[in-house]
Amino acid sequence: MVAGYVHFLLHVTKYYGHKRDDYLLVLVSFFFFFSITLSALLKNRAVPQSYLM
């Protein structure tokens, strides 16, 4: 799961890295991903592979 976070962050950084004005969008994207993962963990369910990209 940690690998999923790292891969997600690298993907977002690579995609939005050249746009300095979109740093907030990156933060929101990470928060969205974290929220989905946290919800899945609280329900004791596996995180869908589609969110891990």
N, C-alpha and C positions, 0 to 999 in steps of 0.2 A: 504493500500500500504506500510505503514511503517512496518507492520507485515511481508510483503513479503521481504523487505530488511533484516530484522532481521533474518528471517528464512533462507534466502539465505546465509547470512554471517555465521550463525551457521553451516549450511550444509558444506560450503566450509572450514571453520575452522576445523570442525570435520574430514573432509576427508583429508585435507592437513596439519593439525596441527602438525603431527609427523614428517613432512618433512620440516626442517628449511630452506632448500635450495630453497623451492618452494614458499617462501613468495611473490616473484615477480609474480608468476603465480596466486596467490590469488588476488593480486592487479589488474592484468590484467582482471581476471574473473569478479571482481566487476565493473571495468570500462566498460566492455562489457555489463553487465547487466544494469548498470546505463545509458549507451548510448541508449540501446533499450527502456528503460522506458522513457527517456527524449524525444526521437523521437516520441514515442506514445503520450506523453503529448502535444508536440508541434502540433501534427496533431489532437488533441482533440479526440483521440481514446482510448479505453480501452486497458490496457496492457493484452496481451494474457496470459491465465492461465498457459500455458506450461512454461513460463519464471519464474513464481512464484514458481513452483515445489510444 
